[in-house]
């Protein structure tokens, strides 16, 4: 709390505003269970407290700090929606010391932080298209403040707006270059060669899986 008071005094946070928990406890909590719920095995249930939930997520990597004017516009846009979430993950430290080509994950030196934009809704939602429209508008607004050429994204927040593989696998490579550069930067072409060698039948695939080299 001392760090928050020092850097963000305007938030006025108190100890009562915060919940401290380990990672698995946070998963249980965010799944809709109360904090008094028994052990992690509850996550094996087929029916969770929140019911059937749909999500739309997008992500960005920022190289520079976002100016106050940009933050004000972002907050204004976020407040248009109920239950909208953004998660900011700081980068640096050991992440910067590993070369981009060392492993597939390339977002390293020069990256200040990652942003997740997230909106969920239940199966009773009457206008899910409006939820998706909103998050796309927020993503568009953030364009001047984040990475570019390419605008980078985090692969584990899979965003099909960035493109999808074609049903015709022989045309997938050209289409995949678009999202591939955003997720993997210069590592993408190397991953295509590894995929072609290790899975020539393309058995393990999905809408944004690494395509084969033909």
ABEGO torsion letter per residue (X at the ends): XAAAAAABAAAGBBAAABBBBBAAAAAAAAAGBBAABBBAAAAABABBAAEBBBBBBBBBBBABBBBAAAAAAAAAAAAABBGBBBBBBBBEEAAAABBAAABABABBBGBABBBBBBBBBBAABABAAAAAAAAAAAAAAAAAABBBOBBBBBAABBBAAAEBBBABAAAAAAAAAAAAAAAAEAAAAAAAAAAAAABAAGABBBAABBBBBX
